[in-house]
């Protein structure tokens, strides 16, 4: 059995059915006569990056910074209470 050659437009449309229209891979695979493995490979190749990677990295960075600033705030709050107690 030979390897079927599908055009890039066909592959992009198949990926769009999965990513944009929300159809399950199994359903698209059966309807188009393509293996699920091929669809996953095409999805990796043709799906548009959502830009979420940059947003996710920024969110992680901001969470780390928030944790650090919160810890600094707590330390300063305790130090203020300690020195205020000694000043009495």
N, CA, C and O atoms as a CHARMM CRD file, in Angstrom:
* protein
*
  352
    1    1 UNK  N      0.84200  -1.17200   0.00000 PROA 1      0.00000
    2    1 UNK  CA     0.00000   0.00000   0.00000 PROA 1      0.00000
    3    1 UNK  C      0.88400   1.23000   0.00000 PROA 1      0.00000
    4    1 UNK  O      1.78900   1.34300   0.82700 PROA 1      0.00000
    5    2 UNK  N      0.63600   2.15000  -0.91200 PROA 2      0.00000
    6    2 UNK  CA     1.46700   3.34200  -1.04800 PROA 2      0.00000
    7    2 UNK  C      1.08500   4.42700  -0.06400 PROA 2      0.00000
    8    2 UNK  O      0.02300   4.40100   0.55700 PROA 2      0.00000
    9    3 UNK  N      1.98200   5.37100   0.05000 PROA 3      0.00000
   10    3 UNK  CA     1.76800   6.50900   0.94700 PROA 3      0.00000
   11    3 UNK  C      0.97900   7.57200   0.19200 PROA 3      0.00000
   12    3 UNK  O      1.38800   7.99800  -0.88800 PROA 3      0.00000
   13    4 UNK  N     -0.13200   7.99600   0.74400 PROA 4      0.00000
   14    4 UNK  CA    -0.95800   9.01600   0.10400 PROA 4      0.00000
   15    4 UNK  C     -0.30400  10.38100   0.29000 PROA 4      0.00000
   16    4 UNK  O      0.19700  10.70400   1.36700 PROA 4      0.00000
   17    5 UNK  N     -0.31700  11.16800  -0.76800 PROA 5      0.00000
   18    5 UNK  CA     0.22100  12.52200  -0.69500 PROA 5      0.00000
   19    5 UNK  C     -0.93600  13.50600  -0.64500 PROA 5      0.00000
   20    5 UNK  O     -1.72200  13.61300  -1.58700 PROA 5      0.00000
   21    6 UNK  N     -1.02600  14.21100   0.44900 PROA 6      0.00000
   22    6 UNK  CA    -2.07100  15.20600   0.60900 PROA 6      0.00000
   23    6 UNK  C     -1.44500  16.58600   0.46200 PROA 6      0.00000
   24    6 UNK  O     -0.30400  16.81100   0.86600 PROA 6      0.00000
   25    7 UNK  N     -2.20500  17.50300  -0.12100 PROA 7      0.00000
   26    7 UNK  CA    -1.69100  18.85700  -0.29900 PROA 7      0.00000
   27    7 UNK  C     -1.62700  19.56800   1.04600 PROA 7      0.00000
   28    7 UNK  O     -2.30200  19.18600   2.00300 PROA 7      0.00000
   29    8 UNK  N     -0.81000  20.59800   1.09900 PROA 8      0.00000
   30    8 UNK  CA    -0.70400  21.37500   2.33100 PROA 8      0.00000
   31    8 UNK  C     -2.03800  22.03100   2.68700 PROA 8      0.00000
   32    8 UNK  O     -2.37000  22.16700   3.86500 PROA 8      0.00000
   33    9 UNK  N     -2.80400  22.43800   1.66800 PROA 9      0.00000
   34    9 UNK  CA    -4.12000  23.03100   1.93400 PROA 9      0.00000
   35    9 UNK  C     -5.04700  22.02300   2.61000 PROA 9      0.00000
   36    9 UNK  O     -5.77200  22.36300   3.54500 PROA 9      0.00000
   37   10 UNK  N     -5.01600  20.78100   2.13000 PROA 10     0.00000
   38   10 UNK  CA    -5.82700  19.72100   2.72600 PROA 10     0.00000
   39   10 UNK  C     -5.42300  19.51600   4.18400 PROA 10     0.00000
   40   10 UNK  O     -6.27500  19.39800   5.06500 PROA 10     0.00000
   41   11 UNK  N     -4.10700  19.47400   4.42900 PROA 11     0.00000
   42   11 UNK  CA    -3.59600  19.26100   5.78100 PROA 11     0.00000
   43   11 UNK  C     -3.99000  20.41300   6.70100 PROA 11     0.00000
   44   11 UNK  O     -4.40400  20.19700   7.84000 PROA 11     0.00000
   45   12 UNK  N     -3.85600  21.63800   6.19300 PROA 12     0.00000
   46   12 UNK  CA    -4.22500  22.81000   7.00200 PROA 12     0.00000
   47   12 UNK  C     -5.71100  22.80300   7.34300 PROA 12     0.00000
   48   12 UNK  O     -6.10000  23.14000   8.46100 PROA 12     0.00000
   49   13 UNK  N     -6.53800  22.41600   6.37200 PROA 13     0.00000
   50   13 UNK  CA    -7.97700  22.34300   6.61100 PROA 13     0.00000
   51   13 UNK  C     -8.29900  21.27300   7.66100 PROA 13     0.00000
   52   13 UNK  O     -9.15700  21.47600   8.52100 PROA 13     0.00000
   53   14 UNK  N     -7.60900  20.14400   7.58200 PROA 14     0.00000
   54   14 UNK  CA    -7.82500  19.07600   8.56700 PROA 14     0.00000
   55   14 UNK  C     -7.43100  19.56200   9.96100 PROA 14     0.00000
   56   14 UNK  O     -8.14000  19.30200  10.93200 PROA 14     0.00000
   57   15 UNK  N     -6.31400  20.25900  10.06000 PROA 15     0.00000
   58   15 UNK  CA    -5.86500  20.79700  11.35100 PROA 15     0.00000
   59   15 UNK  C     -6.85500  21.83900  11.86800 PROA 15     0.00000
   60   15 UNK  O     -7.14300  21.89100  13.06300 PROA 15     0.00000
   61   16 UNK  N     -7.36800  22.66100  10.97000 PROA 16     0.00000
   62   16 UNK  CA    -8.34200  23.68800  11.37600 PROA 16     0.00000
   63   16 UNK  C     -9.61100  23.05000  11.93600 PROA 16     0.00000
   64   16 UNK  O    -10.22000  23.58900  12.86100 PROA 16     0.00000
   65   17 UNK  N    -10.00900  21.91400  11.38600 PROA 17     0.00000
   66   17 UNK  CA   -11.19600  21.23400  11.90400 PROA 17     0.00000
   67   17 UNK  C    -10.99100  20.81500  13.36300 PROA 17     0.00000
   68   17 UNK  O    -11.93000  20.80900  14.15900 PROA 17     0.00000
   69   18 UNK  N     -9.76500  20.47300  13.69000 PROA 18     0.00000
   70   18 UNK  CA    -9.45700  20.03700  15.05400 PROA 18     0.00000
   71   18 UNK  C     -9.27100  21.23700  15.98000 PROA 18     0.00000
   72   18 UNK  O     -9.86700  21.29800  17.05500 PROA 18     0.00000
   73   19 UNK  N     -8.44100  22.18600  15.55700 PROA 19     0.00000
   74   19 UNK  CA    -8.05400  23.28300  16.44900 PROA 19     0.00000
   75   19 UNK  C     -9.08000  24.40900  16.50800 PROA 19     0.00000
   76   19 UNK  O     -9.33500  24.95500  17.58100 PROA 19     0.00000
   77   20 UNK  N     -9.66700  24.76000  15.37700 PROA 20     0.00000
   78   20 UNK  CA   -10.56600  25.91000  15.35300 PROA 20     0.00000
   79   20 UNK  C    -12.03000  25.52600  15.51400 PROA 20     0.00000
   80   20 UNK  O    -12.79700  26.23100  16.17000 PROA 20     0.00000
   81   21 UNK  N    -12.40800  24.41100  14.91600 PROA 21     0.00000
   82   21 UNK  CA   -13.81800  24.01900  14.95800 PROA 21     0.00000
   83   21 UNK  C    -14.12500  23.05200  16.08700 PROA 21     0.00000
   84   21 UNK  O    -15.29000  22.80200  16.39800 PROA 21     0.00000
   85   22 UNK  N    -13.08100  22.50600  16.70300 PROA 22     0.00000
   86   22 UNK  CA   -13.26700  21.68100  17.88400 PROA 22     0.00000
   87   22 UNK  C    -13.68600  20.24400  17.65400 PROA 22     0.00000
   88   22 UNK  O    -14.14700  19.58500  18.58600 PROA 22     0.00000
   89   23 UNK  N    -13.53900  19.73800  16.43700 PROA 23     0.00000
   90   23 UNK  CA   -13.89700  18.34300  16.18700 PROA 23     0.00000
   91   23 UNK  C    -12.84200  17.42100  16.80300 PROA 23     0.00000
   92   23 UNK  O    -11.66000  17.76200  16.81000 PROA 23     0.00000
   93   24 UNK  N    -13.24500  16.27300  17.31200 PROA 24     0.00000
   94   24 UNK  CA   -12.27100  15.30800  17.85500 PROA 24     0.00000
   95   24 UNK  C    -11.38700  14.73400  16.74300 PROA 24     0.00000
   96   24 UNK  O    -11.82500  14.57200  15.60500 PROA 24     0.00000
   97   25 UNK  N    -10.16000  14.43800  17.09000 PROA 25     0.00000
   98   25 UNK  CA    -9.20900  13.88700  16.12400 PROA 25     0.00000
   99   25 UNK  C     -9.74600  12.59100  15.51900 PROA 25     0.00000
  100   25 UNK  O     -9.63100  12.37200  14.31300 PROA 25     0.00000
  101   26 UNK  N    -10.32800  11.73900  16.35000 PROA 26     0.00000
  102   26 UNK  CA   -10.83800  10.45500  15.85200 PROA 26     0.00000
  103   26 UNK  C    -11.91700  10.66400  14.78600 PROA 26     0.00000
  104   26 UNK  O    -11.94300   9.95600  13.77900 PROA 26     0.00000
  105   27 UNK  N    -12.79200  11.62400  15.00500 PROA 27     0.00000
  106   27 UNK  CA   -13.86600  11.88000  14.04800 PROA 27     0.00000
  107   27 UNK  C    -13.31400  12.41200  12.72700 PROA 27     0.00000
  108   27 UNK  O    -13.71000  11.95000  11.65600 PROA 27     0.00000
  109   28 UNK  N    -12.40400  13.37800  12.79900 PROA 28     0.00000
  110   28 UNK  CA   -11.80900  13.94900  11.58800 PROA 28     0.00000
  111   28 UNK  C    -11.01600  12.87800  10.85200 PROA 28     0.00000
  112   28 UNK  O    -11.05900  12.79900   9.62400 PROA 28     0.00000
  113   29 UNK  N    -10.30000  12.06300  11.60000 PROA 29     0.00000
  114   29 UNK  CA    -9.51400  10.98600  11.01600 PROA 29     0.00000
  115   29 UNK  C    -10.40200  10.03400  10.21600 PROA 29     0.00000
  116   29 UNK  O    -10.09100   9.68100   9.07800 PROA 29     0.00000
  117   30 UNK  N    -11.49200   9.63300  10.82200 PROA 30     0.00000
  118   30 UNK  CA   -12.39800   8.69200  10.16100 PROA 30     0.00000
  119   30 UNK  C    -13.06600   9.34100   8.94900 PROA 30     0.00000
  120   30 UNK  O    -13.17200   8.72200   7.89000 PROA 30     0.00000
  121   31 UNK  N    -13.50900  10.56900   9.10200 PROA 31     0.00000
  122   31 UNK  CA   -14.21900  11.24100   8.02400 PROA 31     0.00000
  123   31 UNK  C    -13.32400  11.48500   6.81200 PROA 31     0.00000
  124   31 UNK  O    -13.77200  11.35500   5.67300 PROA 31     0.00000
  125   32 UNK  N    -12.05100  11.84100   7.05500 PROA 32     0.00000
  126   32 UNK  CA   -11.14600  12.16000   5.95600 PROA 32     0.00000
  127   32 UNK  C    -10.34700  10.95200   5.46300 PROA 32     0.00000
  128   32 UNK  O     -9.69100  11.02100   4.42400 PROA 32     0.00000
  129   33 UNK  N    -10.40300   9.85500   6.20500 PROA 33     0.00000
  130   33 UNK  CA    -9.64500   8.67500   5.80600 PROA 33     0.00000
  131   33 UNK  C     -8.14700   8.83100   6.03500 PROA 33     0.00000
  132   33 UNK  O     -7.33100   8.35700   5.24400 PROA 33     0.00000
  133   34 UNK  N     -7.80400   9.49300   7.11300 PROA 34     0.00000
  134   34 UNK  CA    -6.40400   9.75300   7.46000 PROA 34     0.00000
  135   34 UNK  C     -6.16500   9.18800   8.85100 PROA 34     0.00000
  136   34 UNK  O     -7.06400   9.20300   9.69200 PROA 34     0.00000
  137   35 UNK  N     -4.97300   8.69500   9.09300 PROA 35     0.00000
  138   35 UNK  CA    -4.69100   8.14000  10.41400 PROA 35     0.00000
  139   35 UNK  C     -4.59900   9.25500  11.46000 PROA 35     0.00000
  140   35 UNK  O     -4.17800  10.36900  11.14900 PROA 35     0.00000
  141   36 UNK  N     -4.99200   8.95300  12.69000 PROA 36     0.00000
  142   36 UNK  CA    -4.86200   9.95000  13.76500 PROA 36     0.00000
  143   36 UNK  C     -3.40900  10.39000  13.94400 PROA 36     0.00000
  144   36 UNK  O     -3.14500  11.54800  14.26600 PROA 36     0.00000
  145   37 UNK  N     -2.47500   9.47500  13.73800 PROA 37     0.00000
  146   37 UNK  CA    -1.05500   9.81400  13.85500 PROA 37     0.00000
  147   37 UNK  C     -0.68900  10.93000  12.87500 PROA 37     0.00000
  148   37 UNK  O      0.01700  11.87500  13.22800 PROA 37     0.00000
  149   38 UNK  N     -1.17900  10.80800  11.64000 PROA 38     0.00000
  150   38 UNK  CA    -0.90700  11.84200  10.63100 PROA 38     0.00000
  151   38 UNK  C     -1.51300  13.17500  11.04400 PROA 38     0.00000
  152   38 UNK  O     -0.89000  14.22400  10.88200 PROA 38     0.00000
  153   39 UNK  N     -2.72200  13.13200  11.57600 PROA 39     0.00000
  154   39 UNK  CA    -3.36600  14.37400  11.99500 PROA 39     0.00000
  155   39 UNK  C     -2.58500  15.07000  13.10900 PROA 39     0.00000
  156   39 UNK  O     -2.43200  16.29100  13.09000 PROA 39     0.00000
  157   40 UNK  N     -2.09200  14.30100  14.07500 PROA 40     0.00000
  158   40 UNK  CA    -1.29800  14.89800  15.15000 PROA 40     0.00000
  159   40 UNK  C      0.00100  15.49400  14.60500 PROA 40     0.00000
  160   40 UNK  O      0.43800  16.55300  15.05600 PROA 40     0.00000
  161   41 UNK  N      0.61300  14.81400  13.63700 PROA 41     0.00000
  162   41 UNK  CA     1.83700  15.32800  13.02300 PROA 41     0.00000
  163   41 UNK  C      1.54500  16.62000  12.26000 PROA 41     0.00000
  164   41 UNK  O      2.31000  17.58000  12.34500 PROA 41     0.00000
  165   42 UNK  N      0.44700  16.64200  11.52100 PROA 42     0.00000
  166   42 UNK  CA     0.07200  17.84700  10.79600 PROA 42     0.00000
  167   42 UNK  C     -0.25600  18.97400  11.76100 PROA 42     0.00000
  168   42 UNK  O      0.05000  20.13600  11.49500 PROA 42     0.00000
  169   43 UNK  N     -0.87500  18.63200  12.87300 PROA 43     0.00000
  170   43 UNK  CA    -1.22500  19.64900  13.86500 PROA 43     0.00000
  171   43 UNK  C      0.03800  20.31700  14.40200 PROA 43     0.00000
  172   43 UNK  O      0.08800  21.53800  14.55100 PROA 43     0.00000
  173   44 UNK  N      1.06300  19.50300  14.69400 PROA 44     0.00000
  174   44 UNK  CA     2.33000  20.07300  15.15900 PROA 44     0.00000
  175   44 UNK  C      2.94800  20.97100  14.09300 PROA 44     0.00000
  176   44 UNK  O      3.52800  22.01200  14.40100 PROA 44     0.00000
  177   45 UNK  N      2.81500  20.55800  12.84000 PROA 45     0.00000
  178   45 UNK  CA     3.45400  21.28600  11.75300 PROA 45     0.00000
  179   45 UNK  C      2.69000  22.55100  11.35200 PROA 45     0.00000
  180   45 UNK  O      3.30500  23.58400  11.08800 PROA 45     0.00000
  181   46 UNK  N      1.36000  22.48000  11.30500 PROA 46     0.00000
  182   46 UNK  CA     0.58000  23.55500  10.71600 PROA 46     0.00000
  183   46 UNK  C     -0.22400  24.41300  11.68500 PROA 46     0.00000
  184   46 UNK  O     -0.67900  25.49000  11.30100 PROA 46     0.00000
  185   47 UNK  N     -0.41200  23.98300  12.90800 PROA 47     0.00000
  186   47 UNK  CA    -1.25800  24.78300  13.79200 PROA 47     0.00000
  187   47 UNK  C     -0.54500  26.08100  14.13400 PROA 47     0.00000
  188   47 UNK  O      0.67400  26.12100  14.30200 PROA 47     0.00000
  189   48 UNK  N     -1.31700  27.11200  14.23100 PROA 48     0.00000
  190   48 UNK  CA    -0.77800  28.43500  14.52100 PROA 48     0.00000
  191   48 UNK  C     -0.40900  28.52100  15.98200 PROA 48     0.00000
  192   48 UNK  O     -1.20400  28.13600  16.84000 PROA 48     0.00000
  193   49 UNK  N      0.79300  29.02200  16.29300 PROA 49     0.00000
  194   49 UNK  CA     1.11900  29.21100  17.70500 PROA 49     0.00000
  195   49 UNK  C      0.21400  30.27800  18.28800 PROA 49     0.00000
  196   49 UNK  O     -0.00700  31.32700  17.68200 PROA 49     0.00000
  197   50 UNK  N     -0.29900  30.00000  19.45500 PROA 50     0.00000
  198   50 UNK  CA    -1.26400  30.91400  20.05000 PROA 50     0.00000
  199   50 UNK  C     -0.61100  32.10900  20.70100 PROA 50     0.00000
  200   50 UNK  O     -1.30400  33.05100  21.08700 PROA 50     0.00000
  201   51 UNK  N      0.69400  32.09900  20.83400 PROA 51     0.00000
  202   51 UNK  CA     1.34600  33.17700  21.55200 PROA 51     0.00000
  203   51 UNK  C      1.21900  32.98700  23.04300 PROA 51     0.00000
  204   51 UNK  O      1.69300  33.80800  23.82800 PROA 51     0.00000
  205   52 UNK  N      0.57500  31.90000  23.43300 PROA 52     0.00000
  206   52 UNK  CA     0.36700  31.62200  24.83300 PROA 52     0.00000
  207   52 UNK  C      1.65700  31.34900  25.57500 PROA 52     0.00000
  208   52 UNK  O      1.73400  31.55700  26.78600 PROA 52     0.00000
  209   53 UNK  N      2.66500  30.88900  24.86700 PROA 53     0.00000
  210   53 UNK  CA     3.94600  30.62100  25.50500 PROA 53     0.00000
  211   53 UNK  C      4.53200  31.86600  26.11900 PROA 53     0.00000
  212   53 UNK  O      5.04600  31.82600  27.23700 PROA 53     0.00000
  213   54 UNK  N      4.46100  32.98200  25.40000 PROA 54     0.00000
  214   54 UNK  CA     4.96400  34.24300  25.92600 PROA 54     0.00000
  215   54 UNK  C      4.11800  34.70100  27.10700 PROA 54     0.00000
  216   54 UNK  O      4.64500  35.19100  28.10600 PROA 54     0.00000
  217   55 UNK  N      2.82500  34.54100  26.98900 PROA 55     0.00000
  218   55 UNK  CA     1.93900  34.94300  28.08100 PROA 55     0.00000
  219   55 UNK  C      2.15900  34.06600  29.30900 PROA 55     0.00000
  220   55 UNK  O      2.17800  34.55600  30.43800 PROA 55     0.00000
  221   56 UNK  N      2.32500  32.76900  29.07900 PROA 56     0.00000
  222   56 UNK  CA     2.55600  31.85400  30.19800 PROA 56     0.00000
  223   56 UNK  C      3.86300  32.18000  30.90500 PROA 56     0.00000
  224   56 UNK  O      3.93000  32.16500  32.13400 PROA 56     0.00000
  225   57 UNK  N      4.89400  32.47300  30.13500 PROA 57     0.00000
  226   57 UNK  CA     6.18700  32.83100  30.72800 PROA 57     0.00000
  227   57 UNK  C      6.06700  34.11900  31.52700 PROA 57     0.00000
  228   57 UNK  O      6.63400  34.23700  32.61300 PROA 57     0.00000
  229   58 UNK  N      5.34100  35.07100  30.99600 PROA 58     0.00000
  230   58 UNK  CA     5.14200  36.34300  31.69800 PROA 58     0.00000
  231   58 UNK  C      4.35400  36.12700  32.99100 PROA 58     0.00000
  232   58 UNK  O      4.67200  36.73100  34.01600 PROA 58     0.00000
  233   59 UNK  N      3.34500  35.28600  32.95100 PROA 59     0.00000
  234   59 UNK  CA     2.55600  34.99200  34.14800 PROA 59     0.00000
  235   59 UNK  C      3.42600  34.33600  35.21100 PROA 59     0.00000
  236   59 UNK  O      3.34900  34.69700  36.38500 PROA 59     0.00000
  237   60 UNK  N      4.25600  33.37000  34.80800 PROA 60     0.00000
  238   60 UNK  CA     5.16500  32.71800  35.76900 PROA 60     0.00000
  239   60 UNK  C      6.13500  33.72300  36.37600 PROA 60     0.00000
  240   60 UNK  O      6.38900  33.70000  37.58100 PROA 60     0.00000
  241   61 UNK  N      6.68000  34.61000  35.53300 PROA 61     0.00000
  242   61 UNK  CA     7.61000  35.62500  36.02600 PROA 61     0.00000
  243   61 UNK  C      6.92800  36.55500  37.02500 PROA 61     0.00000
  244   61 UNK  O      7.49200  36.87400  38.07200 PROA 61     0.00000
  245   62 UNK  N      5.72000  36.98500  36.69700 PROA 62     0.00000
  246   62 UNK  CA     4.99200  37.88500  37.58600 PROA 62     0.00000
  247   62 UNK  C      4.62000  37.19900  38.90000 PROA 62     0.00000
  248   62 UNK  O      4.63900  37.83400  39.95400 PROA 62     0.00000
  249   63 UNK  N      4.28300  35.91600  38.84800 PROA 63     0.00000
  250   63 UNK  CA     3.97200  35.18900  40.08700 PROA 63     0.00000
  251   63 UNK  C      5.19600  35.08500  40.97800 PROA 63     0.00000
  252   63 UNK  O      5.09800  35.23600  42.19600 PROA 63     0.00000
  253   64 UNK  N      6.36400  34.82500  40.36900 PROA 64     0.00000
  254   64 UNK  CA     7.60200  34.76900  41.16500 PROA 64     0.00000
  255   64 UNK  C      7.88700  36.12700  41.79900 PROA 64     0.00000
  256   64 UNK  O      8.25500  36.21100  42.97100 PROA 64     0.00000
  257   65 UNK  N      7.71400  37.18300  41.01600 PROA 65     0.00000
  258   65 UNK  CA     7.95900  38.52200  41.53100 PROA 65     0.00000
  259   65 UNK  C      6.97200  38.86100  42.64700 PROA 65     0.00000
  260   65 UNK  O      7.36400  39.46200  43.64700 PROA 65     0.00000
  261   66 UNK  N      5.72100  38.49300  42.49800 PROA 66     0.00000
  262   66 UNK  CA     4.72400  38.73600  43.53300 PROA 66     0.00000
  263   66 UNK  C      5.08300  38.01200  44.82000 PROA 66     0.00000
  264   66 UNK  O      4.95200  38.56900  45.91000 PROA 66     0.00000
  265   67 UNK  N      5.53700  36.76600  44.69300 PROA 67     0.00000
  266   67 UNK  CA     5.94400  35.99900  45.86900 PROA 67     0.00000
  267   67 UNK  C      7.10200  36.69300  46.57900 PROA 67     0.00000
  268   67 UNK  O      7.10400  36.81500  47.80300 PROA 67     0.00000
  269   68 UNK  N      8.09200  37.14900  45.79800 PROA 68     0.00000
  270   68 UNK  CA     9.25600  37.82000  46.38400 PROA 68     0.00000
  271   68 UNK  C      8.85000  39.11200  47.08600 PROA 68     0.00000
  272   68 UNK  O      9.28300  39.37200  48.20900 PROA 68     0.00000
  273   69 UNK  N      8.03100  39.91200  46.43900 PROA 69     0.00000
  274   69 UNK  CA     7.60600  41.19100  47.01700 PROA 69     0.00000
  275   69 UNK  C      6.75300  40.96400  48.26000 PROA 69     0.00000
  276   69 UNK  O      6.86900  41.70800  49.23400 PROA 69     0.00000
  277   70 UNK  N      5.90600  39.95400  48.23800 PROA 70     0.00000
  278   70 UNK  CA     5.08500  39.63400  49.41100 PROA 70     0.00000
  279   70 UNK  C      5.96700  39.23200  50.58800 PROA 70     0.00000
  280   70 UNK  O      5.72100  39.64700  51.72100 PROA 70     0.00000
  281   71 UNK  N      6.99500  38.42500  50.32400 PROA 71     0.00000
  282   71 UNK  CA     7.92200  38.03200  51.38800 PROA 71     0.00000
  283   71 UNK  C      8.65600  39.24400  51.94500 PROA 71     0.00000
  284   71 UNK  O      8.80700  39.37500  53.16000 PROA 71     0.00000
  285   72 UNK  N      9.11800  40.13800  51.05600 PROA 72     0.00000
  286   72 UNK  CA     9.80000  41.36200  51.51300 PROA 72     0.00000
  287   72 UNK  C      8.86100  42.20600  52.36800 PROA 72     0.00000
  288   72 UNK  O      9.25900  42.74300  53.40200 PROA 72     0.00000
  289   73 UNK  N      7.62000  42.31600  51.92700 PROA 73     0.00000
  290   73 UNK  CA     6.63700  43.09800  52.67700 PROA 73     0.00000
  291   73 UNK  C      6.43400  42.52000  54.07900 PROA 73     0.00000
  292   73 UNK  O      6.38900  43.25700  55.06400 PROA 73     0.00000
  293   74 UNK  N      6.31400  41.20200  54.15500 PROA 74     0.00000
  294   74 UNK  CA     6.11500  40.55000  55.44900 PROA 74     0.00000
  295   74 UNK  C      7.31800  40.75000  56.36300 PROA 74     0.00000
  296   74 UNK  O      7.15800  40.97800  57.56200 PROA 74     0.00000
  297   75 UNK  N      8.52200  40.66600  55.80000 PROA 75     0.00000
  298   75 UNK  CA     9.73400  40.87300  56.60300 PROA 75     0.00000
  299   75 UNK  C      9.77000  42.29600  57.13300 PROA 75     0.00000
  300   75 UNK  O     10.05600  42.51100  58.31100 PROA 75     0.00000
  301   76 UNK  N      9.48300  43.26800  56.28200 PROA 76     0.00000
  302   76 UNK  CA     9.50000  44.66900  56.72300 PROA 76     0.00000
  303   76 UNK  C      8.41900  44.94000  57.76400 PROA 76     0.00000
  304   76 UNK  O      8.63100  45.71600  58.69600 PROA 76     0.00000
  305   77 UNK  N      7.28100  44.31100  57.60800 PROA 77     0.00000
  306   77 UNK  CA     6.19300  44.47100  58.57200 PROA 77     0.00000
  307   77 UNK  C      6.61400  43.93500  59.94400 PROA 77     0.00000
  308   77 UNK  O      6.36100  44.57200  60.96600 PROA 77     0.00000
  309   78 UNK  N      7.25200  42.76900  59.96100 PROA 78     0.00000
  310   78 UNK  CA     7.73200  42.19300  61.21600 PROA 78     0.00000
  311   78 UNK  C      8.84000  43.03700  61.82400 PROA 78     0.00000
  312   78 UNK  O      8.88600  43.22400  63.04000 PROA 78     0.00000
  313   79 UNK  N      9.73900  43.55300  60.97700 PROA 79     0.00000
  314   79 UNK  CA    10.82500  44.39600  61.47800 PROA 79     0.00000
  315   79 UNK  C     10.27200  45.68400  62.08000 PROA 79     0.00000
  316   79 UNK  O     10.74900  46.13300  63.12300 PROA 79     0.00000
  317   80 UNK  N      9.29200  46.27200  61.44800 PROA 80     0.00000
  318   80 UNK  CA     8.67400  47.49400  61.96400 PROA 80     0.00000
  319   80 UNK  C      8.03500  47.23000  63.31700 PROA 80     0.00000
  320   80 UNK  O      8.18800  48.02700  64.24200 PROA 80     0.00000
  321   81 UNK  N      7.32900  46.13200  63.43800 PROA 81     0.00000
  322   81 UNK  CA     6.69200  45.77600  64.71100 PROA 81     0.00000
  323   81 UNK  C      7.74700  45.52900  65.77600 PROA 81     0.00000
  324   81 UNK  O      7.56800  45.92700  66.92600 PROA 81     0.00000
  325   82 UNK  N      8.84300  44.87900  65.41000 PROA 82     0.00000
  326   82 UNK  CA     9.91200  44.58900  66.36700 PROA 82     0.00000
  327   82 UNK  C     10.55200  45.87400  66.87700 PROA 82     0.00000
  328   82 UNK  O     10.73900  46.04200  68.08200 PROA 82     0.00000
  329   83 UNK  N     10.88700  46.77900  65.96300 PROA 83     0.00000
  330   83 UNK  CA    11.54100  48.03300  66.36600 PROA 83     0.00000
  331   83 UNK  C     10.56200  48.96200  67.08500 PROA 83     0.00000
  332   83 UNK  O     10.97800  49.71200  67.96900 PROA 83     0.00000
  333   84 UNK  N      9.30400  48.93500  66.74100 PROA 84     0.00000
  334   84 UNK  CA     8.31100  49.76200  67.42600 PROA 84     0.00000
  335   84 UNK  C      8.13900  49.27500  68.87000 PROA 84     0.00000
  336   84 UNK  O      7.92100  50.08200  69.77500 PROA 84     0.00000
  337   85 UNK  N      8.23700  47.97700  69.08400 PROA 85     0.00000
  338   85 UNK  CA     8.10600  47.41500  70.42300 PROA 85     0.00000
  339   85 UNK  C      9.29200  47.83800  71.28600 PROA 85     0.00000
  340   85 UNK  O      9.11000  48.14300  72.46500 PROA 85     0.00000
  341   86 UNK  N     10.51000  47.86400  70.72200 PROA 86     0.00000
  342   86 UNK  CA    11.69100  48.25600  71.46400 PROA 86     0.00000
  343   86 UNK  C     11.71300  49.75100  71.75300 PROA 86     0.00000
  344   86 UNK  O     12.32900  50.17400  72.73200 PROA 86     0.00000
  345   87 UNK  N     11.06500  50.55100  70.93700 PROA 87     0.00000
  346   87 UNK  CA    11.08600  52.00800  71.12100 PROA 87     0.00000
  347   87 UNK  C     10.23800  52.45400  72.29500 PROA 87     0.00000
  348   87 UNK  O     10.38600  53.59000  72.74500 PROA 87     0.00000
  349   88 UNK  N      9.35800  51.61400  72.80900 PROA 88     0.00000
  350   88 UNK  CA     8.45200  52.01800  73.89300 PROA 88     0.00000
  351   88 UNK  C      9.16000  52.12800  75.18700 PROA 88     0.00000
  352   88 UNK  O      8.54500  52.45700  76.20100 PROA 88     0.00000
